């Protein structure tokens, strides 16, 4: 389980943030959720029931200005493994790509 960043960090946006997640694993990426670091539960599945095949990617769009920029991230794979990142400043990810592996 790991994640890496594959793009330059850009200035803090004022509105929405767009970044890509790429499946660098060996099995389908089945779910991707965000939550605030203070939350006990993960947010909705940002893939909305879709899956991302190995080597594929998808764009994630969020509105961090509604409550700050720090989020925890959880990616769930068909293998049953999860990749988790904690206290990520998503405002710095605008235009970036995150590579997730199971």
C-alpha positions as CSV (number, residue, x, y, z in Angstrom):
1,X,0.0,0.0,0.0
2,X,1.5,3.3,-1.0
3,X,0.8,6.6,-2.8
4,X,3.0,9.0,-4.6
5,X,2.6,12.4,-6.1
6,X,3.5,12.8,-9.8
7,X,2.9,16.5,-10.5
8,X,4.1,20.0,-9.5
9,X,2.3,21.6,-6.6
10,X,0.4,24.7,-7.6
11,X,-0.9,27.8,-5.7
12,X,-3.9,27.5,-3.4
13,X,-7.1,27.8,-5.4
14,X,-10.1,29.9,-4.3
15,X,-12.9,27.5,-5.4
16,X,-12.9,23.9,-6.6
17,X,-9.8,21.7,-6.6
18,X,-9.2,19.2,-9.4
19,X,-6.7,16.4,-9.2
20,X,-6.3,13.0,-10.7
21,X,-5.9,9.6,-9.1
22,X,-4.2,6.9,-11.1
23,X,-4.4,3.2,-10.3
24,X,-0.8,2.1,-10.1
25,X,-1.9,-1.2,-8.6
26,X,-2.5,-4.7,-9.9
27,X,-6.2,-4.8,-9.4
28,X,-9.2,-2.5,-10.0
29,X,-9.5,0.5,-7.8
30,X,-13.1,0.1,-6.5
31,X,-13.6,3.2,-4.3
32,X,-12.0,6.5,-3.3
33,X,-13.3,8.4,-0.3
34,X,-12.3,11.6,1.5
35,X,-13.0,12.7,5.0
36,X,-12.0,15.5,7.4
37,X,-9.2,14.4,9.7
38,X,-11.5,14.9,12.6
39,X,-14.3,12.7,11.2
40,X,-14.9,9.1,12.4
41,X,-16.4,8.1,9.1
42,X,-15.3,8.1,5.4
43,X,-17.2,10.3,3.0
44,X,-19.0,9.1,-0.1
45,X,-17.3,7.1,-2.8
46,X,-16.0,9.6,-5.3
47,X,-15.9,6.9,-8.0
48,X,-19.7,6.6,-7.6
49,X,-19.7,2.8,-8.2
50,X,-17.3,3.0,-11.2
51,X,-13.9,1.3,-11.0
52,X,-10.5,2.3,-12.3
53,X,-8.5,-0.4,-14.1
54,X,-4.8,-0.8,-13.4
55,X,-3.0,1.9,-15.3
56,X,-6.2,4.0,-15.6
57,X,-7.0,7.3,-14.0
58,X,-9.9,9.5,-13.1
59,X,-10.3,13.1,-12.1
60,X,-11.6,14.1,-8.6
61,X,-13.3,17.5,-8.1
62,X,-13.9,18.9,-4.6
63,X,-14.9,22.2,-3.0
64,X,-12.4,22.6,-0.1
65,X,-13.2,26.2,0.6
66,X,-16.3,25.0,2.4
67,X,-14.3,23.7,5.4
68,X,-10.6,23.9,4.9
69,X,-8.0,22.1,2.9
70,X,-7.0,19.1,5.0
71,X,-8.5,15.7,4.1
72,X,-7.8,12.0,4.8
73,X,-8.0,9.8,1.7
74,X,-8.8,6.1,1.3
75,X,-8.6,4.1,-1.9
76,X,-10.0,0.5,-1.9
77,X,-8.9,-2.1,-4.3
78,X,-10.5,-5.3,-5.6
79,X,-7.7,-7.2,-3.9
80,X,-9.2,-6.1,-0.6
81,X,-6.2,-3.8,0.2
82,X,-6.6,-0.1,1.0
83,X,-4.2,2.8,0.5
84,X,-4.7,5.6,3.0
85,X,-3.2,9.1,3.2
86,X,-3.8,11.3,6.2
87,X,-4.0,15.1,6.6
88,X,-3.4,15.9,2.9
89,X,-3.6,19.5,2.0
90,X,-5.8,19.1,-1.1
91,X,-5.5,22.8,-2.0
92,X,-1.9,22.1,-2.9
93,X,-3.0,19.2,-5.2
94,X,-4.8,21.3,-7.8
95,X,-3.7,19.9,-11.1
96,X,-1.7,17.1,-9.5
97,X,-1.9,13.3,-10.0
98,X,-1.8,10.9,-7.1
99,X,-0.6,7.3,-8.0
100,X,-2.2,4.7,-5.7
101,X,-1.1,1.1,-5.4
102,X,-2.5,-1.9,-3.6
